[in-house]
Amino acid sequence: MTDYIYADNAATTRLAPEVLEAMKPWLTDCYGNASGLYRAGREARRAIEKSRSTIAELIDCEPGEIYFTSGGTESDNWALAGTLKRAAPEGKTHLITDGIEHHAVLHTAEALEKEGFSVSYASADRKGRISPESVRALMRPETALVSVMFANNEIGTIQPVKEIGEICREYGVAFHTDAVQAAGILPIDVDALNIDLLSMSAHKFYGPKGIGLLYCRRGKAPLNLMHGGKQEKTRRPGTENTALIVGMAEAYRIACEERETKAQQLQEMKDILICGLSHIRGSKINGDIVSSLPGTVNFSFEGTDGQSLVMELDSLGVAASSGSACTSGNTEPSHVLRAIGLPHALAQGALRISLGRYNTEEEARELVARIKKAVDTVRL
């Protein structure tokens, strides 16, 4: 048996060695507070602003439109709650999202409903796709924001972001997309894709945990969720973590540089998985095979339980998951799989495999063998 195989890159990725090297000076000798007027503070400030400019250039926005946060969850919360509360005095109190979003969006939407805001949910089709026309059908005069994720974190389906953004422009409604799974894997150009607000998280593309960002088109910045100092132009106060910000920028730069080559390699490994796992009796692939992330595949296996499969695979030297890491421990089937119409039994027996930069074709073939063995064991 080969070494332990990590196949849960949708949950988190290994920190790239090059990123760690870029961060080291800011974790040791260069520890100045970026708000300080002295030399150490000015050096930290320059590093942060260089990082901001690096990312801005890669997503085609102005550096001043990027605000660093603690990660995707904070960015999603800020985009939704901050936008709705900013627009409320103008009578714009309606949010449109969908039923397959990450819980960072869904639970924020639920909290907003409890505060008196209204929320409409577009339905996904059997492949997990949100049609632009389904969003159009939910538009109201009081709609303030549409939030549809760029690519799904469980089944990998890529959404028609550009077309949804066009509809939002037509109605004068702000458009937010959770790009946590897409960033570093798919090209992102916020202007070309009609995006007003966008969430990213560094640990999904071989950067450090605890750092993310919210892109806000000029004039679209939401109300603050936090209050304090003047950091991030007073929008997101708190002492900046220079090392994490530098790490995020370097990780994203490398991911974008390698994107086309890595996407092809990931797709080739994914094809090996699809071909091999499709031959398992009672298997069913979930999501859109064509328009999906190149490294993510989701299968259901009749007569199994996803969590039992994950534990059995762990004993066989494989790290995989039955869905989002944020729902670990939840015995209920994935809300994403139920929303696309999967029967309870199949949704219960789902397994997500997400490959990344450090996986190989040899591992993909070995994964097929170990998953077959795990399925046979759990079915007994």
PAZA-688804 format. One record per residue (C-alpha): x, y, z; residue number from 1; residue in three letters; chain. Coordinates in steps of 0.05 Angstrom, whole numbers, plus 5000, padded with zeros to 4 digits. Example, Ala and Ser with C-alpha at 12.3 -4.5 7.8 and 13.67 -1.06 7.14 Angstrom:
REM residues 2
  east  north    up   nr  rest  kette
  5246   4910  5156    1   ALA      A
  5273   4979  5143    2   SER      A
REM end
This chain:
REM residues 380
  east  north    up   nr  rest  kette
  5000   5000  5000    1   MET      A
  5027   5069  4982    2   THR      A
  5030   5127  5030    3   ASP      A
  4971   5161  5061    4   TYR      A
  4930   5196  5007    5   ILE      A
  4900   5264  5022    6   TYR      A
  4838   5273  4980    7   ALA      A
  4800   5328  5017    8   ASP      A
  4828   5391  4985    9   ASN      A
  4759   5423  4983   10   ALA      A
  4762   5425  5059   11   ALA      A
  4832   5453  5063   12   THR      A
  4899   5449  5027   13   THR      A
  4970   5438  5048   14   ARG      A
  5009   5502  5057   15   LEU      A
  5056   5510  4997   16   ALA      A
  5130   5512  5017   17   PRO      A
  5140   5575  4975   18   GLU      A
  5084   5609  5013   19   VAL      A
  5114   5590  5080   20   LEU      A
  5181   5620  5057   21   GLU      A
  5146   5685  5037   22   ALA      A
  5112   5688  5105   23   MET      A
  5173   5672  5149   24   LYS      A
  5203   5743  5154   25   PRO      A
  5136   5770  5177   26   TRP      A
  5131   5717  5231   27   LEU      A
  5200   5730  5259   28   THR      A
  5242   5793  5250   29   ASP      A
  5191   5837  5213   30   CYS      A
  5138   5839  5267   31   TYR      A
  5119   5913  5266   32   GLY      A
  5047   5935  5270   33   ASN      A
  5026   5961  5202   34   ALA      A
  4991   6020  5235   35   SER      A
  5056   6044  5266   36   GLY      A
  5091   6106  5239   37   LEU      A
  5161   6079  5254   38   TYR      A
  5203   6040  5203   39   ARG      A
  5179   5970  5224   40   ALA      A
  5107   5992  5217   41   GLY      A
  5120   6024  5149   42   ARG      A
  5153   5960  5124   43   GLU      A
  5092   5919  5145   44   ALA      A
  5045   5969  5112   45   ARG      A
  5084   5965  5047   46   ARG      A
  5080   5889  5048   47   ALA      A
  5005   5891  5059   48   ILE      A
  4992   5941  5004   49   GLU      A
  5037   5903  4956   50   LYS      A
  4997   5840  4971   51   SER      A
  4932   5877  4960   52   ARG      A
  4957   5902  4893   53   SER      A
  4980   5833  4872   54   THR      A
  4911   5802  4884   55   ILE      A
  4875   5862  4854   56   ALA      A
  4914   5856  4789   57   GLU      A
  4897   5781  4785   58   LEU      A
  4822   5792  4792   59   ILE      A
  4820   5857  4752   60   ASP      A
  4799   5906  4806   61   CYS      A
  4828   5966  4842   62   GLU      A
  4870   5952  4905   63   PRO      A
  4824   5996  4946   64   GLY      A
  4766   5949  4930   65   GLU      A
  4798   5891  4969   66   ILE      A
  4787   5883  5044   67   TYR      A
  4823   5829  5082   68   PHE      A
  4782   5786  5130   69   THR      A
  4791   5723  5172   70   SER      A
  4765   5678  5116   71   GLY      A
  4706   5658  5072   72   GLY      A
  4655   5654  5128   73   THR      A
  4667   5725  5152   74   GLU      A
  4668   5751  5081   75   SER      A
  4601   5717  5065   76   ASP      A
  4569   5743  5129   77   ASN      A
  4594   5813  5116   78   TRP      A
  4571   5813  5043   79   ALA      A
  4501   5790  5059   80   LEU      A
  4485   5823  5126   81   ALA      A
  4523   5887  5111   82   GLY      A
  4491   5897  5043   83   THR      A
  4420   5884  5066   84   LEU      A
  4428   5931  5126   85   LYS      A
  4459   5985  5083   86   ARG      A
  4402   5981  5032   87   ALA      A
  4345   5974  5083   88   ALA      A
  4332   6049  5093   89   PRO      A
  4317   6054  5018   90   GLU      A
  4265   5998  5024   91   GLY      A
  4312   5946  4994   92   LYS      A
  4302   5888  5042   93   THR      A
  4300   5827  4998   94   HIS      A
  4356   5776  4986   95   LEU      A
  4358   5723  4932   96   ILE      A
  4403   5662  4941   97   THR      A
  4394   5587  4931   98   ASP      A
  4389   5522  4969   99   GLY      A
  4458   5494  4953  100   ILE      A
  4501   5550  4982  101   GLU      A
  4552   5539  5036  102   HIS      A
  4523   5546  5106  103   HIS      A
  4562   5612  5114  104   ALA      A
  4511   5640  5065  105   VAL      A
  4450   5598  5084  106   LEU      A
  4455   5610  5159  107   HIS      A
  4467   5684  5148  108   THR      A
  4404   5686  5105  109   ALA      A
  4365   5651  5160  110   GLU      A
  4390   5702  5212  111   ALA      A
  4369   5759  5166  112   LEU      A
  4299   5730  5160  113   GLU      A
  4294   5729  5236  114   LYS      A
  4311   5804  5234  115   GLU      A
  4253   5818  5187  116   GLY      A
  4287   5814  5119  117   PHE      A
  4257   5771  5064  118   SER      A
  4295   5716  5028  119   VAL      A
  4279   5677  4965  120   SER      A
  4314   5613  4945  121   TYR      A
  4327   5595  4872  122   ALA      A
  4323   5520  4858  123   SER      A
  4380   5480  4830  124   ALA      A
  4370   5429  4776  125   ASP      A
  4391   5356  4780  126   ARG      A
  4463   5375  4763  127   LYS      A
  4466   5429  4816  128   GLY      A
  4460   5487  4767  129   ARG      A
  4424   5552  4784  130   ILE      A
  4394   5579  4720  131   SER      A
  4398   5654  4708  132   PRO      A
  4324   5656  4691  133   GLU      A
  4306   5625  4758  134   SER      A
  4341   5684  4790  135   VAL      A
  4305   5733  4745  136   ARG      A
  4238   5703  4765  137   ALA      A
  4251   5720  4838  138   LEU      A
  4270   5793  4827  139   MET      A
  4227   5844  4864  140   ARG      A
  4229   5920  4868  141   PRO      A
  4256   5912  4939  142   GLU      A
  4312   5863  4920  143   THR      A
  4379   5888  4947  144   ALA      A
  4426   5830  4934  145   LEU      A
  4434   5765  4897  146   VAL      A
  4484   5714  4925  147   SER      A
  4501   5653  4883  148   VAL      A
  4566   5614  4893  149   MET      A
  4617   5609  4838  150   PHE      A
  4627   5534  4845  151   ALA      A
  4595   5485  4893  152   ASN      A
  4639   5459  4949  153   ASN      A
  4607   5390  4951  154   GLU      A
  4592   5370  4879  155   ILE      A
  4637   5419  4842  156   GLY      A
  4584   5447  4795  157   THR      A
  4605   5514  4765  158   ILE      A
  4549   5566  4763  159   GLN      A
  4534   5614  4705  160   PRO      A
  4561   5672  4744  161   VAL      A
  4569   5720  4686  162   LYS      A
  4497   5711  4663  163   GLU      A
  4469   5719  4733  164   ILE      A
  4511   5781  4741  165   GLY      A
  4482   5809  4676  166   GLU      A
  4412   5801  4703  167   ILE      A
  4431   5836  4768  168   CYS      A
  4459   5894  4728  169   ARG      A
  4395   5897  4688  170   GLU      A
  4354   5904  4753  171   TYR      A
  4404   5949  4789  172   GLY      A
  4416   5896  4842  173   VAL      A
  4483   5880  4875  174   ALA      A
  4512   5811  4859  175   PHE      A
  4555   5772  4909  176   HIS      A
  4589   5706  4894  177   THR      A
  4623   5659  4944  178   ASP      A
  4686   5641  4904  179   ALA      A
  4720   5603  4959  180   VAL      A
  4723   5538  4919  181   GLN      A
  4735   5571  4852  182   ALA      A
  4792   5618  4870  183   ALA      A
  4859   5592  4845  184   GLY      A
  4826   5539  4803  185   ILE      A
  4782   5579  4756  186   LEU      A
  4799   5647  4724  187   PRO      A
  4766   5705  4759  188   ILE      A
  4755   5774  4728  189   ASP      A
  4705   5812  4769  190   VAL      A
  4691   5863  4713  191   ASP      A
  4681   5812  4658  192   ALA      A
  4637   5769  4704  193   LEU      A
  4594   5827  4729  194   ASN      A
  4611   5813  4802  195   ILE      A
  4601   5867  4855  196   ASP      A
  4623   5828  4917  197   LEU      A
  4666   5766  4920  198   LEU      A
  4691   5722  4978  199   SER      A
  4757   5684  4979  200   MET      A
  4795   5643  5030  201   SER      A
  4870   5630  5026  202   ALA      A
  4872   5560  5055  203   HIS      A
  4834   5533  4995  204   LYS      A
  4892   5549  4948  205   PHE      A
  4953   5528  4989  206   TYR      A
  4955   5590  5031  207   GLY      A
  4949   5598  5107  208   PRO      A
  4885   5589  5147  209   LYS      A
  4853   5649  5181  210   GLY      A
  4858   5698  5123  211   ILE      A
  4810   5715  5067  212   GLY      A
  4782   5775  5032  213   LEU      A
  4719   5809  5008  214   LEU      A
  4723   5845  4942  215   TYR      A
  4673   5903  4941  216   CYS      A
  4662   5942  4877  217   ARG      A
  4670   6017  4890  218   ARG      A
  4606   6043  4919  219   GLY      A
  4582   5973  4939  220   LYS      A
  4618   5964  5005  221   ALA      A
  4570   5936  5058  222   PRO      A
  4559   5965  5127  223   LEU      A
  4611   5944  5178  224   ASN      A
  4599   5882  5220  225   LEU      A
  4656   5903  5266  226   MET      A
  4676   5970  5295  227   HIS      A
  4743   5993  5320  228   GLY      A
  4805   6025  5289  229   GLY      A
  4821   6052  5221  230   LYS      A
  4848   5988  5190  231   GLN      A
  4822   5969  5121  232   GLU      A
  4797   6041  5113  233   LYS      A
  4755   6031  5176  234   THR      A
  4713   5978  5140  235   ARG      A
  4745   5918  5175  236   ARG      A
  4781   5942  5238  237   PRO      A
  4833   5902  5276  238   GLY      A
  4908   5896  5273  239   THR      A
  4927   5866  5205  240   GLU      A
  4963   5800  5205  241   ASN      A
  5019   5817  5157  242   THR      A
  5046   5746  5151  243   ALA      A
  4978   5717  5132  244   LEU      A
  4963   5772  5082  245   ILE      A
  5031   5763  5049  246   VAL      A
  5019   5688  5048  247   GLY      A
  4951   5695  5016  248   MET      A
  4977   5740  4960  249   ALA      A
  5035   5694  4945  250   GLU      A
  4991   5632  4946  251   ALA      A
  4941   5664  4898  252   TYR      A
  4996   5689  4852  253   ARG      A
  5025   5618  4847  254   ILE      A
  4957   5586  4838  255   ALA      A
  4940   5633  4781  256   CYS      A
  5007   5622  4749  257   GLU      A
  4999   5547  4751  258   GLU      A
  4924   5546  4739  259   ARG      A
  4920   5520  4667  260   GLU      A
  4972   5465  4676  261   THR      A
  4944   5443  4743  262   LYS      A
  4872   5443  4718  263   ALA      A
  4891   5395  4663  264   GLN      A
  4927   5349  4711  265   GLN      A
  4869   5351  4760  266   LEU      A
  4819   5335  4704  267   GLN      A
  4861   5275  4682  268   GLU      A
  4861   5248  4753  269   MET      A
  4787   5262  4760  270   LYS      A
  4773   5223  4696  271   ASP      A
  4810   5163  4726  272   ILE      A
  4765   5167  4788  273   LEU      A
  4701   5174  4747  274   ILE      A
  4719   5116  4702  275   CYS      A
  4739   5070  4759  276   GLY      A
  4684   5088  4809  277   LEU      A
  4629   5084  4757  278   SER      A
  4642   5009  4753  279   HIS      A
  4624   4999  4826  280   ILE      A
  4555   4967  4832  281   ARG      A
  4503   5017  4855  282   GLY      A
  4546   5078  4843  283   SER      A
  4520   5146  4819  284   LYS      A
  4559   5209  4804  285   ILE      A
  4529   5273  4832  286   ASN      A
  4533   5341  4799  287   GLY      A
  4551   5366  4730  288   ASP      A
  4606   5324  4698  289   ILE      A
  4621   5375  4644  290   VAL      A
  4616   5443  4679  291   SER      A
  4650   5427  4745  292   SER      A
  4714   5437  4783  293   LEU      A
  4770   5395  4754  294   PRO      A
  4791   5364  4820  295   GLY      A
  4724   5350  4854  296   THR      A
  4681   5289  4845  297   VAL      A
  4621   5267  4887  298   ASN      A
  4594   5195  4884  299   PHE      A
  4537   5161  4920  300   SER      A
  4540   5086  4933  301   PHE      A
  4476   5048  4946  302   GLU      A
  4472   5011  5012  303   GLY      A
  4526   5052  5046  304   THR      A
  4533   5108  5095  305   ASP      A
  4578   5167  5078  306   GLY      A
  4607   5175  5147  307   GLN      A
  4621   5101  5153  308   SER      A
  4656   5104  5086  309   LEU      A
  4699   5162  5109  310   VAL      A
  4720   5124  5172  311   MET      A
  4734   5060  5133  312   GLU      A
  4776   5099  5083  313   LEU      A
  4814   5131  5140  314   ASP      A
  4833   5061  5163  315   SER      A
  4856   5047  5092  316   LEU      A
  4900   5109  5090  317   GLY      A
  4854   5158  5054  318   VAL      A
  4829   5226  5076  319   ALA      A
  4763   5241  5041  320   ALA      A
  4696   5268  5064  321   SER      A
  4621   5258  5058  322   SER      A
  4609   5332  5046  323   GLY      A
  4628   5401  5072  324   SER      A
  4677   5402  5130  325   ALA      A
  4632   5453  5164  326   CYS      A
  4578   5399  5173  327   THR      A
  4624   5346  5201  328   SER      A
  4588   5306  5255  329   GLY      A
  4519   5320  5226  330   ASN      A
  4483   5255  5214  331   THR      A
  4433   5285  5165  332   GLU      A
  4446   5277  5090  333   PRO      A
  4478   5335  5053  334   SER      A
  4431   5393  5041  335   HIS      A
  4463   5402  4972  336   VAL      A
  4448   5331  4951  337   LEU      A
  4377   5335  4977  338   ARG      A
  4367   5402  4941  339   ALA      A
  4385   5371  4874  340   ILE      A
  4333   5317  4884  341   GLY      A
  4376   5258  4908  342   LEU      A
  4335   5207  4948  343   PRO      A
  4352   5203  5022  344   HIS      A
  4387   5135  5016  345   ALA      A
  4433   5158  4961  346   LEU      A
  4447   5225  4994  347   ALA      A
  4465   5187  5058  348   GLN      A
  4516   5145  5020  349   GLY      A
  4555   5202  4988  350   ALA      A
  4630   5210  4984  351   LEU      A
  4667   5273  4962  352   ARG      A
  4737   5265  4934  353   ILE      A
  4775   5330  4921  354   SER      A
  4844   5327  4891  355   LEU      A
  4897   5382  4890  356   GLY      A
  4966   5405  4873  357   ARG      A
  5003   5349  4909  358   TYR      A
  4962   5289  4884  359   ASN      A
  4986   5243  4829  360   THR      A
  4955   5198  4776  361   GLU      A
  4984   5138  4815  362   GLU      A
  4945   5162  4876  363   GLU      A
  4882   5170  4834  364   ALA      A
  4886   5097  4812  365   ARG      A
  4901   5074  4883  366   GLU      A
  4842   5115  4908  367   LEU      A
  4795   5076  4862  368   VAL      A
  4821   5010  4892  369   ALA      A
  4815   5033  4964  370   ARG      A
  4745   5063  4954  371   ILE      A
  4721   4998  4922  372   LYS      A
  4748   4960  4983  373   LYS      A
  4715   5010  5031  374   ALA      A
  4648   5005  4996  375   VAL      A
  4650   4928  4999  376   ASP      A
  4667   4931  5073  377   THR      A
  4613   4981  5092  378   VAL      A
  4560   4944  5052  379   ARG      A
  4573   4881  5093  380   LEU      A
REM end
